[in-house]
């Protein structure tokens, strides 16, 4: 690993040397992602963090895609049952009102 000595200024800002900023493709004023890992501060570009998340998501979907698909299918079936049940309740209420109106 390449170690470089740096400073934290009076405002709490960490000075990242130009060579490191260039290697990480960090621009002045640009956003970075800071992560604490085992007592160390990890600094990386947003693009790098997003790329890692995309790989993790793709890996998850590839390995667990069947489970996700099964979950969505079950949830859609449940929603359809709930929709059907609320329609039945509505029909019963309309029928009851009609019988009430006839008796009046």
N, C-alpha and C positions, 0 to 999 in steps of 0.2 A: 504494500500500500504506500502511496505517496503522501507523506505528512508535510503540512505547511503550518507554520506558526502564524497566528492572526490575533486580532484584538477585538474586544467589545468596547465600544465607545461609551461616553458618559450617558448617552441617551438609550443605552441597551442594545444598540445596533451592532451586529456582527459584520466585520469587514471581510468580504470574500475576495481574495486576490484575483486579478484580471485573468491569470492563467486558468484558474478553476472556473470562473464565470464563462470563459470561452469554451472550455471542455464540456461544460454542462449546458451550453447554449442559453445562458441566462442573460437577459437584457436589463439594463438599468431601469428601475421602476417596474419591472415585470413581476408577475406573481410567481411564488415558489410554494412548494409543499414541504412542510417541516414535519418530521416524524421522529418520535423518541423510540429507539430500539435498544433494549438492553443497556440503558444508561448513556447511549450515544444519540446525538442529534443528526438526523439524516436530512439533507437538503437536496431537493431535485426539482426539475421543472414540472409545470403542470402537465405538459405533453407527455413526459415520462411517466408520471403517476397515472394519467388516463390510459396510456398504452398498457400498463401493468393491470389495471382494472379490467380492461377489455380482454386480456389474456385469461385472467381469473374467471371472468364471466363466461367466456367461451368454453373454458375447461369444465366449469360447473355444468353448463348446459349440455355439453357433449357427454359427460359422465352421468348426469342425472336428468337428462332430457325426458326420459320415459316417465319418471316420477312427476316432473312438472306437467307433462301432457296429461297424465292420469289425474292429477290434482285439478287441472283446469276443466277436464271433462266432467269430473264429479261435481265441481262447483257450478258448472253450467246446468247440469241436470237438477241440482238442488234449487237453483234460481228458477228453473222452469216449473218445478213442483210448487214452489212458493207462489209463483205467478198464477198457476192454475188454482191453488187453494184460495187465493184472494179473489179470483174471479167467481168461484163457487160461492163464497161468502156473500159477494155482491149480488149474485143471482137469488140467493135465499132471502136476502133483505128486501129485494124488489118484490119477490113472491109474497112475503109477509105483508108488505105495504098494500099490495093489491087485495089480499084477503081482508085486511083491515078496512080498506075503502069500500068493499062490497058490503060489509057489515054495518056501515054507518048510515 
